[in-house]
């Protein structure tokens, strides 16, 4: 009986990865609360009375916030990649050790049966 493994689809992952929006909002909330997705639609009304100088200053602040966000996201993905790789390496080394032990044990076959006298 042959097994027919199927390539798992990306939607069949056994874990729930947060949406891009949740990740973005979690990071940006710590950097510039004005730029979380729920707040962006309200900005025009919030800042309707600002002067052109205030608007220019706010735009500079937002540009800096996006640069900081990009660095934070890069750090997060690097940390996640390293953590997953470390777990993978650990799992592979454990499997290799078990395979080596199984191989070693199989090299020592049971004692042959002696013919009955």
Residue frames as a rotation matrix with the C-alpha (Angstrom) as fourth column:
UNK 1
0.589 0.808 0.000 0.00
0.808 -0.589 0.000 0.00
0.000 0.000 -1.000 0.00
UNK 2
-0.460 -0.793 0.400 1.68
0.805 -0.563 -0.190 3.20
0.375 0.235 0.897 -1.17
UNK 3
0.048 0.407 -0.912 1.22
0.691 -0.673 -0.264 6.46
-0.721 -0.617 -0.314 0.62
UNK 4
-0.033 0.006 0.999 0.30
0.882 -0.470 0.032 9.41
0.470 0.883 0.010 -1.53
UNK 5
-0.225 -0.069 -0.972 1.39
0.757 -0.641 -0.130 12.49
-0.614 -0.765 0.196 0.39
UNK 6
0.481 0.432 0.763 -0.12
0.797 -0.578 -0.175 15.71
0.366 0.692 -0.622 -0.82
UNK 7
-0.683 -0.677 0.274 1.60
0.543 -0.722 -0.428 19.05
0.488 -0.143 0.861 -0.74
UNK 8
-0.079 0.688 -0.721 -0.15
0.919 -0.230 -0.320 21.05
-0.386 -0.688 -0.614 2.00
UNK 9
0.231 0.227 0.946 -1.68
0.642 -0.766 0.027 24.30
0.731 0.602 -0.322 0.89
UNK 10
-0.779 -0.556 0.289 -0.68
0.200 -0.658 -0.726 27.51
0.594 -0.508 0.624 2.62
UNK 11
-0.160 0.802 0.575 -4.25
-0.736 -0.486 0.472 27.78
0.658 -0.348 0.668 3.90
UNK 12
0.676 0.414 -0.610 -3.95
-0.018 0.836 0.548 24.43
0.737 -0.359 0.573 5.65
UNK 13
-0.440 -0.879 0.183 -1.33
-0.212 -0.096 -0.973 25.55
0.873 -0.466 -0.144 8.14
UNK 14
0.033 0.463 -0.886 -1.90
0.723 0.601 0.341 24.08
0.690 -0.652 -0.315 11.58
UNK 15
-0.399 -0.175 -0.900 -1.39
0.823 -0.501 -0.267 27.45
-0.405 -0.847 0.344 13.24
UNK 16
0.680 0.683 0.267 -2.98
0.733 -0.646 -0.215 30.85
0.026 0.342 -0.939 13.02
UNK 17
-0.547 -0.833 0.081 -0.63
0.837 -0.547 0.023 33.54
0.025 0.080 0.996 11.79
UNK 18
-0.035 0.552 -0.833 -1.85
0.417 -0.749 -0.515 37.04
-0.908 -0.366 -0.204 12.67
UNK 19
0.683 0.338 0.647 -3.10
0.726 -0.223 -0.650 39.04
-0.075 0.914 -0.398 9.72
UNK 20
-0.308 -0.795 0.523 -0.88
0.828 -0.495 -0.264 41.65
0.468 0.352 0.810 8.15
UNK 21
0.186 0.485 0.855 -3.20
-0.010 -0.869 0.495 44.29
0.983 -0.100 -0.156 9.53
UNK 22
0.965 0.197 -0.175 -2.84
0.152 0.131 0.980 43.02
0.216 -0.972 0.096 13.11
UNK 23
0.235 -0.955 -0.181 0.93
0.964 0.205 0.172 42.89
-0.127 -0.214 0.968 12.85
UNK 24
-0.319 -0.310 0.896 1.07
0.568 -0.819 -0.081 46.36
0.759 0.483 0.437 11.27
UNK 25
0.485 0.623 0.614 -1.24
-0.114 -0.651 0.751 47.84
0.867 -0.434 -0.244 13.90
UNK 26
0.867 -0.194 -0.460 0.62
0.499 0.370 0.784 46.19
0.018 -0.909 0.417 16.80
UNK 27
-0.147 -0.989 0.021 3.92
0.989 -0.146 0.040 47.67
-0.037 0.027 0.999 15.66
UNK 28
-0.410 -0.033 0.912 2.62
0.445 -0.880 0.168 51.05
0.797 0.474 0.375 14.50
UNK 29
0.697 0.717 0.008 0.58
0.314 -0.315 0.896 51.63
0.645 -0.622 -0.445 17.67
UNK 30
0.557 -0.576 -0.599 3.85
0.740 0.015 0.673 51.81
-0.378 -0.818 0.434 19.57
UNK 31
-0.491 -0.814 0.312 5.44
0.857 -0.387 0.339 54.15
-0.155 0.434 0.888 17.03
UNK 32
-0.964 0.252 -0.088 2.73
-0.265 -0.941 0.213 56.55
-0.029 0.228 0.973 15.80
UNK 33
-0.581 0.788 0.205 -0.86
0.389 0.490 -0.780 55.91
-0.715 -0.373 -0.591 16.93
UNK 34
-0.036 0.562 -0.826 -2.18
-0.610 -0.667 -0.428 58.23
-0.792 0.489 0.367 14.21
UNK 35
-0.322 -0.239 -0.916 -1.12
-0.944 0.157 0.291 55.66
0.075 0.958 -0.276 11.63
UNK 36
-0.781 0.198 0.592 -2.94
0.008 0.952 -0.307 52.56
-0.624 -0.235 -0.745 12.87
UNK 37
-0.892 0.348 0.287 -5.48
0.373 0.210 0.904 51.35
0.254 0.914 -0.317 10.34
UNK 38
-0.006 0.957 -0.290 -8.54
0.999 0.019 0.043 52.32
0.046 -0.289 -0.956 12.40
UNK 39
0.130 -0.009 -0.991 -7.31
0.487 -0.870 0.072 55.90
-0.864 -0.492 -0.109 12.85
UNK 40
-0.796 -0.571 0.202 -6.16
0.438 -0.313 0.843 56.69
-0.418 0.759 0.499 9.31
UNK 41
-0.300 0.727 0.618 -9.71
0.825 -0.128 0.550 57.39
0.479 0.675 -0.562 7.98
UNK 42
0.644 0.610 -0.462 -10.23
0.765 -0.533 0.361 59.97
-0.026 -0.586 -0.810 10.76
UNK 43
-0.264 -0.891 -0.369 -7.04
0.856 -0.393 0.335 61.96
-0.443 -0.227 0.867 10.16
UNK 44
-0.568 0.074 0.820 -8.50
0.578 -0.674 0.461 64.40
0.586 0.735 0.340 7.66
UNK 45
0.500 0.829 0.253 -11.17
0.310 -0.443 0.841 65.44
0.809 -0.342 -0.478 10.14
UNK 46
0.585 -0.328 -0.742 -8.80
0.798 0.068 0.599 65.40
-0.146 -0.942 0.302 13.11
UNK 47
-0.340 -0.858 -0.385 -6.34
0.670 -0.508 0.541 67.75
-0.660 -0.074 0.747 11.44
UNK 48
0.255 0.531 0.808 -8.74
0.955 -0.268 -0.124 69.83
0.151 0.804 -0.576 9.33
UNK 49
0.980 0.194 0.051 -7.75
0.181 -0.964 0.194 73.06
0.087 -0.181 -0.980 11.07
UNK 50
0.342 -0.919 -0.198 -3.98
0.606 0.055 0.794 72.63
-0.718 -0.391 0.575 11.02
UNK 51
0.571 -0.262 -0.778 -1.80
-0.528 -0.843 -0.104 75.19
-0.628 0.470 -0.620 9.29
UNK 52
0.863 -0.313 -0.397 0.35
-0.258 0.402 -0.878 74.30
0.434 0.860 0.267 6.27
UNK 53
-0.127 -0.954 0.273 3.39
-0.796 -0.067 -0.602 74.40
0.592 -0.294 -0.750 8.56
UNK 54
-0.104 0.184 0.977 1.76
-0.831 0.524 -0.187 72.00
-0.546 -0.832 0.098 11.03
UNK 55
0.882 0.471 0.030 0.77
-0.353 0.701 -0.619 69.74
-0.312 0.536 0.785 8.13
UNK 56
0.492 -0.787 -0.373 4.36
-0.465 0.124 -0.876 69.70
0.736 0.604 -0.305 6.84
UNK 57
-0.380 -0.628 0.680 5.65
-0.908 0.114 -0.402 68.87
0.175 -0.770 -0.614 10.32
UNK 58
0.287 0.570 0.770 3.10
-0.649 0.707 -0.282 66.08
-0.705 -0.419 0.573 10.70
UNK 59
0.930 0.026 -0.367 4.09
-0.327 0.514 -0.793 64.63
0.168 0.857 0.486 7.32
UNK 60
-0.017 -0.999 -0.048 7.73
-0.683 0.047 -0.729 64.60
0.730 0.020 -0.683 8.41
UNK 61
-0.310 -0.020 0.951 6.70
-0.888 0.362 -0.282 62.85
-0.339 -0.932 -0.130 11.61
UNK 62
0.708 0.646 0.286 4.78
-0.471 0.734 -0.490 60.24
-0.527 0.212 0.823 9.59
UNK 63
0.649 -0.553 -0.522 7.74
-0.440 0.287 -0.851 59.64
0.620 0.782 -0.057 7.27
UNK 64
-0.418 -0.810 0.410 9.96
-0.805 0.122 -0.580 59.08
0.420 -0.573 -0.704 10.28
UNK 65
0.024 0.522 0.852 7.31
-0.797 0.525 -0.299 56.77
-0.603 -0.672 0.429 11.77
UNK 66
0.920 0.326 -0.219 7.18
-0.388 0.673 -0.629 54.65
-0.058 0.664 0.746 8.61
UNK 67
0.160 -0.940 -0.301 10.98
-0.547 0.169 -0.820 54.38
0.822 0.296 -0.487 8.60
UNK 68
-0.520 -0.306 0.797 10.90
-0.853 0.227 -0.470 53.29
-0.037 -0.925 -0.379 12.24
UNK 69
0.489 0.774 0.402 8.10
-0.678 0.627 -0.384 50.83
-0.549 -0.085 0.831 11.43
UNK 70
0.736 -0.255 -0.627 10.16
-0.454 0.501 -0.736 49.31
0.502 0.827 0.253 8.61
UNK 71
-0.376 -0.923 0.085 13.06
-0.641 0.193 -0.743 48.75
0.669 -0.334 -0.664 11.02
UNK 72
-0.336 0.326 0.884 10.75
-0.840 0.320 -0.438 47.26
-0.425 -0.890 0.166 13.67
UNK 73
0.755 0.654 -0.052 9.14
-0.590 0.643 -0.488 44.92
-0.286 0.399 0.871 11.16
UNK 74
0.376 -0.713 -0.591 12.53
-0.481 0.395 -0.783 43.81
0.792 0.579 -0.194 9.84
UNK 75
-0.603 -0.600 0.526 13.69
-0.744 0.183 -0.643 43.10
0.290 -0.779 -0.556 13.40
UNK 76
0.089 0.738 0.669 10.50
-0.801 0.452 -0.392 41.15
-0.592 -0.501 0.631 14.15
UNK 77
0.879 0.262 -0.399 10.79
-0.465 0.654 -0.596 39.00
0.105 0.709 0.697 11.03
UNK 78
-0.032 -0.960 -0.276 14.50
-0.566 0.246 -0.787 38.41
0.824 0.131 -0.551 11.68
UNK 79
-0.552 -0.133 0.823 13.78
-0.826 0.226 -0.517 37.34
-0.117 -0.965 -0.234 15.26
UNK 80
0.472 0.809 0.351 10.97
-0.682 0.587 -0.436 35.05
-0.559 -0.034 0.828 14.13
UNK 81
0.700 -0.273 -0.660 13.08
-0.490 0.489 -0.722 33.53
0.520 0.829 0.209 11.35
UNK 82
-0.381 -0.922 0.071 15.94
-0.644 0.210 -0.736 32.86
0.663 -0.326 -0.674 13.79
UNK 83
-0.323 0.333 0.886 13.63
-0.840 0.330 -0.430 31.34
-0.436 -0.883 0.174 16.40
UNK 84
0.769 0.639 -0.030 12.03
-0.561 0.651 -0.511 29.01
-0.307 0.410 0.859 13.85
UNK 85
0.430 -0.693 -0.579 15.41
-0.487 0.361 -0.795 28.04
0.760 0.624 -0.182 12.41
UNK 86
-0.534 -0.621 0.574 16.72
-0.807 0.172 -0.565 27.28
0.252 -0.765 -0.593 15.90
UNK 87
0.115 0.668 0.736 13.72
-0.723 0.564 -0.398 25.02
-0.681 -0.486 0.548 16.58
UNK 88
0.870 0.176 -0.460 14.18
-0.477 0.536 -0.697 23.32
0.124 0.826 0.550 13.21
UNK 89
-0.017 -0.970 -0.245 17.88
-0.634 0.199 -0.747 22.74
0.773 0.142 -0.618 13.86
UNK 90
-0.503 -0.104 0.858 17.09
-0.835 0.314 -0.452 21.32
-0.223 -0.944 -0.244 17.30
UNK 91
0.514 0.787 0.342 14.41
-0.620 0.616 -0.486 19.02
-0.593 0.038 0.805 15.87
UNK 92
0.724 -0.305 -0.619 16.70
-0.472 0.436 -0.767 17.78
0.504 0.847 0.171 13.10
UNK 93
-0.373 -0.920 0.121 19.54
-0.723 0.207 -0.660 17.11
0.582 -0.334 -0.742 15.55
UNK 94
-0.226 0.382 0.896 17.15
-0.789 0.468 -0.398 15.18
-0.572 -0.797 0.196 17.81
UNK 95
0.821 0.562 -0.102 15.88
-0.496 0.613 -0.614 13.15
-0.283 0.555 0.782 14.84
UNK 96
0.354 -0.773 -0.527 19.42
-0.577 0.263 -0.774 12.45
0.736 0.578 -0.353 13.66
UNK 97
-0.538 -0.547 0.641 20.37
-0.837 0.258 -0.483 11.29
0.099 -0.796 -0.597 17.15
UNK 98
0.192 0.699 0.689 17.35
-0.639 0.622 -0.452 8.96
-0.745 -0.353 0.566 17.27
UNK 99
0.864 0.088 -0.495 18.15
-0.479 0.446 -0.756 7.65
0.154 0.890 0.428 13.77
UNK 100
-0.102 -0.983 -0.155 21.75
-0.730 0.180 -0.659 7.00
0.676 0.046 -0.736 14.84
UNK 101
-0.463 -0.016 0.886 20.57
-0.799 0.439 -0.410 5.13
-0.383 -0.898 -0.216 17.93
UNK 102
0.609 0.756 0.240 18.12
-0.525 0.611 -0.593 3.05
-0.595 0.235 0.768 15.89
UNK 103
0.647 -0.456 -0.611 20.84
-0.545 0.284 -0.789 2.27
0.533 0.843 -0.065 13.36
UNK 104
-0.417 -0.844 0.337 23.26
-0.835 0.209 -0.510 1.30
0.360 -0.494 -0.792 16.11
UNK 105
-0.165 0.437 0.884 20.69
-0.691 0.589 -0.420 -1.03
-0.704 -0.680 0.205 17.68
UNK 106
0.836 0.519 -0.180 19.88
-0.478 0.527 -0.702 -2.64
-0.270 0.673 0.689 14.33
UNK 107
0.145 -0.874 -0.464 23.58
-0.793 0.178 -0.583 -3.43
0.592 0.453 -0.667 13.86
UNK 108
-0.832 -0.363 0.420 23.30
-0.552 0.620 -0.557 -5.77
-0.058 -0.695 -0.716 16.84
UNK 109
-0.064 0.830 -0.555 20.88
-0.621 0.402 0.673 -8.39
0.781 0.388 0.489 15.67
UNK 110
0.583 0.337 0.739 19.43
-0.804 0.368 0.467 -10.75
-0.115 -0.867 0.485 18.23
UNK 111
-0.478 -0.768 0.426 21.46
-0.706 0.624 0.334 -13.84
-0.522 -0.141 -0.841 19.07
UNK 112
-0.354 0.351 -0.867 20.80
-0.710 0.502 0.493 -16.69
0.608 0.790 0.071 16.69
UNK 113
0.568 0.621 0.540 18.59
-0.817 0.505 0.279 -19.43
-0.099 -0.599 0.794 18.00
UNK 114
-0.628 -0.760 0.170 20.46
-0.745 0.650 0.149 -22.58
-0.224 -0.033 -0.974 18.91
UNK 115
-0.177 0.575 -0.798 19.08
-0.544 0.619 0.567 -25.75
0.820 0.535 0.203 17.44
UNK 116
0.509 0.446 0.736 17.25
-0.860 0.290 0.419 -27.89
-0.027 -0.847 0.531 19.92
UNK 117
-0.591 -0.791 -0.154 19.25
-0.777 0.611 -0.152 -30.86
0.215 0.030 -0.976 21.08
